[in-house]
Amino acid sequence: MERPGERLKRARERLNLTYRDVEQASQAIAQRRASDEFAIALSRLADIENKGTTPSIYRLYSLCAIYGLEYQEILQWYDVDIQDIPSESSHLPYPQTQLLRESPDRSRSTIPLPLEVEIDLNKTTFLSRVIRRWGKSVLTLLNATDLRAHRFGLIGMEDWSMYPILHPGSLVIIDENIRRIATSGWSTELDRPIYFFEYRGGFCCGWASMVGDRLLVQPHPSSGSKPSLYDVGEVDIVGRIAGVAMLFEHPRRR
């Protein structure tokens, strides 16, 4: 398998650039950026290409600019795929509810569907074999979702506030376009909108209603948690929860 340094060398040679050309170009970038971190000395470039030295994020920036390469593509050469960040976050046992970072390109799904596998979304389907072949997070199964209007949250492993509707450790899809608190339109607790909030101490989710000019965040009665009352300026409505992926068995019961 071709090493990342060898690929960078081919990119340089394809442009007929010498070590000196790259050094001078990087020095110009460093001057514009007002930081010597972006400069690449001759010896450092040789080490990157021939000895497998990993460039810093600043030198990688300069190489992308000089060679006309995509930053994310070069990261993948070094086995760093930033599309996997939401997946990695979902595996960490956070005790508190978190807002997961989305892929930089939120309009693009990270799973290519195998050409020989067709899935009818109208029918119940066993996905285990397909997921094993994809090798990606369950988050990226949401090809039918407009990811540009959605973000992802992780319910903390110690957050029981919306149990049993949302279990600790659940992954939730948040619709950023819906931030207005609904006052009607549901007949049962399962139909009532759940919202994801950011406040000074972190994140939380729950039902919500306005009490005068204050926002009341209500947990599920079965959770045993207490309601929270915030001034409007103290809390930000990230959006309404539009979907959830969760396990019914929690590793540690209360």
N, C-alpha and C positions, 0 to 999 in steps of 0.2 A: 504493500500500500504506500502510495506517495506521501511523504511527509509534508506538513504545512510549509516548512521552509523551502522545500523544493518547488511547491506550487507558487510561492511568492517569487522565487527565482525565475520561474518560467514567465510569470507576469511581467517581471522587469525586462527580461530578454526579448519578450514579444514586442515591447515598446522601444527596443534598442537603447536602453538606458544603462549607463555605467554606474558603478558605486558612487563615483563623484557626482554624477547628475542627481542621484537620489539624495545624497547628502546636502547638496546645495538647495534642492527643492524643499527638503524638510526644514532647512534653516530659514527659508523664506516663510514657510508656514509658522514656524516657531516665533518669528518676528511679528507676524500678523496676529498671532494668538497671545503674544506677550508672555511666552513661557518656553524655557529651554527644554521642557519635557517632550515637546513635539519634534525636536531635532534628532536625527539619526546619524551617528558617526559612522565612518567607513568600517571600523572594526566591529561595531555592533551589528551592522547590516550583514557582514560576513558571518558572524556568529548565528544570526537568525536563519540565514539560508543554509549554512553548512553544518552547524553544531546543534541545531534544534533548540536554540535559545528562544524562549517565548517573549515576544515584544510586549511592552507595556501598553495600556489602553491608549496612551497619547501617541506612541510610535505607530500603533496599529491604525489610528486615525490618519496619520500622515501617509502611511503606505496606501490606504484606501484612496485618499485624495490624489496621490501621485500616479497610482496604477489604474484608477477608475474602477475600483472594486467596491462591492457592497460590504459594509462593516459586518452585517449579520452573517454573510456568506463566509467570511474569513473566520469568524468565531466558530462556525460549524466545522471548519478544517481542524480546529483545535478541540473538537468534541464538546463545544459549548453551544447549545441550542437554546436561545432565549425564549423560544416558543414553549419550552418545557417548564418555564418558571411557575405558571399556575399549577401544573401537575405536581411539581416538587412541593409547593406550598400546601397542597391538599393532603400530602402524606405526613406533614408535621403535626404532632399532637398539641396544637395550641390550646391553652386553657381558656382563652378569651376569644370572643367573636372577632373575625378579621375581615377586611375587604381585600380580596385577592387582586393582584396585579394582572391586567389582561395582556394579551399578546400585543406587541407594538403595532401590528397591522390588524386592527380589530374587524376588518371587513373580510378577513381571509380565514378559512378553516385550516387547521394543521393536519388533518387526516385525509390522505388521498384514498378514495374508495377503490378497493380492488376491482378491476374491470370485470372479472369473472363472477363477482358476487353482487347480486342485486337484492336490495332490501325494500320490501313493500311496507311503508310506514303506517299503512292502514291495518296491518295484521300484526298480531303478537309474534315476536321473533326471538329465537335463542341466539344471543350475540357473542357468547364466550369465544367461539372459534375465530370469529371475525376480529374481535378485539385483540386476541393474541397475535394475529397476523399484523394488525395495525401497530401494536406496541406503543400506543399513546394513551393519554389521560381520558377518562370518561367525559371530561369537560368538552372535548372536541367532538363528541358525538352530536353536538347541537348544530348540525349543518343547516337545519331548517330555521334556526334562529338568526335574526338580524343582529350580529354581534356588535355592530356599531352603536346600537341603542341599549346594549346590555353590559352589565359588569357581573362579577362573581364575588360571592362572600362565603366565608367558612364559619359556621356556627361553632364556637369554642367548645372544647371537650368538657368544660365545667359550666357551660351556659345551658341551663335547663329552663330558661324563661318561657319558651314557647312549646315545651314538652306537654303532651305527646304529639302535637302537630309537626313540630320541627325537633328532631332528636339532636343531641350534642354530636358534633362531627359532621353535620349535614353540609352539603354544598348547595348554595342557593344561587339562582339567577335573578339579577336585579334589573328591572326595567327603569332606566334613568329618565325616560320620557314621562313617567307618571309620578309626580311628586306632590300633587294636591291630595290632601286627606279627604277620603270619601266619607260622607255622613249617612249614606243609605245605599240600598241596592243589594243587600244580602239577607238571607233568612236563617242561616245557621252559622256556627262559628267556623266551619270549613269554607264557607263562601266569603267570609269577611276578609278584606284585604290586609295583608301583613306588610309592614314597611321596614326598610333597613335604614338605620340612623347612624350618623357620626356625631359624637359629642366630645367634649374636652378630654374625657377619660378613656375614650376608645370608641367602640362600635356596639350597637345593640339592634335588636329587631323586635317587633311586636305590633299589636293593634294600636291604633292611635285615634285620638279625638281632640278637638280644641275645647279648652275650658277658659272662656273669655279670650284673653290674648296670650294664653299659655298652652303648651302642647303636653298632653297626657299620653305617655307610652304605657300600654297595658299588656302585662304578660298573660299567659294562659292561666286560668284559675287553678288548674291541677298542678301547676309547677311549684306553687308555694312561694313564688317570687312576689315582690311588692311593686306596685305601679310607680312610675317616675314622672315627675312634673318638671318641665323645663320652660324657661323663658324662650321666646321664639329665636332670639339671637344666640342662644346657648347650644342649639342643636341644628344639624343640617340633615334634611331628608335626602338620602342618596337615591332612593327610588322605591318602587313597590316590588315585592318579591313575586316573580312570575313563574318560577319553577324550582324544584328541589330534587336532589339525589341524596338518599340517605340509607343507612343500614338500620334495620329494626332492632338488632341486638347490639346493645352498647357494652363495650368491654368492662366498664365499671359502673355498676348501678349505684344510685345514691343510697 
